Amino acid sequence: MLSKVSDFIAKQLLLSHEGLHLVALSGGADSVALLLILQQLGYRIEAVHCNFKLRGEESERDEAFVQALCEARGFPLHRIHFDPRTYAEVHKVSIEMAARELRYRYFEKLLEDLGAETICVAHHRDDAVETLLMNLMRGAGIHGLTGIRPRNGHIVRPLLCVSRQEIEDFLRAEDQSYVTDSTNLQPDVLRNKIRLQLLPLMEQLQSGTADNLFRSAFYLSEAEKVYDAEIARETATIHDSLLTSSSLLTLGNSSKLDSSRLIAAFTIHSSLISSSTSPLCFLHELLSPLGFNRTQIEQILSHLNDAPGREFTSPTYTLVIDRDSLIVEPLRKEPMKPLIIPETGRYRLDENVCFEVSETDDLSISKSPDVCTLDAAGIRFPLTIRPVQQGDRFQPYGMQGQKLVSDFLTDLKQNLLEKRRQLVVTDATGAILWLVGLRTDHRYRITSETSTVLRIHLV
């Protein structure tokens, strides 16, 4: 047993003999065996016990057992009590998730305070097999079928190479007692049902099932490396372009808005998706971290070559299928409030963008997309700056007759998200004076009869 665990630690580069290592000690067979094995292998260790007070007297029993064990064996012990029920209620998570978050947050803080190198937890081979089966039943992809990893940051699992039976045999040989969590003996949750019912049945059907599944998880972890390398190669051009000028989605065509209203967004060209070895995997790895679920990703792929305009949203992002690409940007959860301008002056739209409104007798016509110049005579205050609304019409400068703003933007080949962000300036009558950064209304143009110019400057 000691040799098997020692070889696994060395092969996976989990622990050093020079550093301090913390052992998560619940009092159960797995964690007690881990504590004794690491001690016998000569590692410098200290124990950590969390009492969540979820099992009444059993929780107190476990803490008392851990304290007695550490005193008898000479292990330094760090103890803490938590209230996961209150945490779960405040943070809107399950009690199990609350306990996990509290435990690992404490582990990381303790690791920093003590200058320890790792936190050792007692997951073993059977835990990895149970996780594999749970994820397989839930329809997981390759990342979910590799079981439990030997290392995850500072968290290490030196017992992944041994089974529960081997752990119990070791403790029996050491004449070492342990406590048993009674909730693990009830087939009331999926993991327990797998442990108590499914795996024993599978062993009856095929001897050595647990070993075979663990081996399959190892093979899949090796295949995962190839998969990740290929996905990384295919998505490199996407990730490299994030937050660069070529991938930013902006309001209109205004250079001021380009530089001041940067949006963390990117475009995925359809040709890049189609040329991928597996377009579905490519999109999954790119979009699932943004909150898009499996069904949405499959629908996105199936509609890739449809007419543009189909939209999908995750809790944090929105995606639009455009003519030859997918456009992704953070979801705006609250609509922009209109900015009212009662008179000339400087007005702030948000922390990055201001509009400066003034009147002048300079009759020159602005050629900058950030400045519009209009005949002030026919314009009534207050002005309003707002996003485009359905049914908005204006008379584009240089054209005869009115045109729907949406049609005008379509002619410019703007996508749905660009249209949604496009700002307009209206006067007190509701007439559109300026599509910000794009075009003024012909009816308010400067003519030979103009005496005063209204100047609106996007700052």
VENLINWO-V876537 format. One record per backbone hydrogen bond with DSSP energy under -1.0 kcal/mol. CO is the residue of the C=O (numbers start at 1). NH is the residue of the N-H. If there is no record, write none. Layout:
# VENLINWO-V876537
co:nh
CO:NH
CO:NH
This chain:
# VENLINWO-V876537
co:nh
1:5
2:6
3:7
4:8
5:9
6:10
7:11
8:12
9:14
20:117
21:46
22:120
23:48
27:179
28:32
29:33
30:34
31:35
32:36
33:37
34:38
35:39
36:40
37:41
38:43
39:42
44:21
46:23
47:78
48:25
49:80
51:82
55:58
56:60
57:61
58:62
59:63
60:64
61:65
62:66
63:67
64:68
65:69
66:70
67:71
68:72
69:73
70:74
70:75
76:47
78:49
80:51
83:87
84:88
85:89
86:90
87:91
88:93
94:98
95:99
96:100
97:101
98:102
99:103
100:104
101:105
102:106
103:107
104:108
105:109
106:110
107:111
108:112
109:113
110:114
111:116
118:22
119:156
120:24
124:128
125:129
126:130
127:131
128:132
129:133
130:134
131:135
132:136
133:137
134:138
135:140
136:139
141:144
142:145
150:157
152:155
154:119
155:152
156:121
157:160
159:162
162:125
163:167
164:168
165:169
166:170
167:171
168:172
169:173
170:174
171:176
181:184
182:185
186:188
189:193
190:194
191:195
192:196
193:197
193:198
194:199
197:201
198:202
199:203
200:204
201:205
202:206
206:209
208:212
209:213
210:214
211:215
212:216
213:217
214:218
215:219
216:220
217:221
218:222
219:223
220:224
222:226
223:227
224:228
225:229
226:230
227:231
228:232
229:233
230:234
231:235
235:239
236:240
241:244
244:247
254:258
255:259
256:260
257:261
263:265
266:328
268:326
269:273
270:274
271:275
273:276
278:282
279:283
280:284
281:285
282:286
283:287
284:288
287:290
287:292
288:291
293:297
294:298
295:299
296:300
297:301
298:302
299:303
301:304
303:306
310:321
312:319
316:331
317:314
318:329
319:312
320:327
321:309
324:270
325:322
326:268
327:320
328:266
329:318
339:385
341:383
345:357
347:355
353:349
353:350
354:459
355:347
356:457
357:345
358:455
360:453
368:371
370:458
372:456
374:454
376:379
380:428
383:341
384:426
385:339
386:424
389:392
392:405
394:403
395:442
396:399
403:394
404:408
405:409
406:410
407:411
408:412
409:414
410:413
415:419
416:420
417:421
418:422
422:388
423:436
424:386
425:433
425:434
426:384
427:430
431:427
433:441
434:425
435:438
435:439
439:435
440:397
441:444
442:445
444:375
447:450
452:376
453:360
454:374
455:358
456:372
457:356
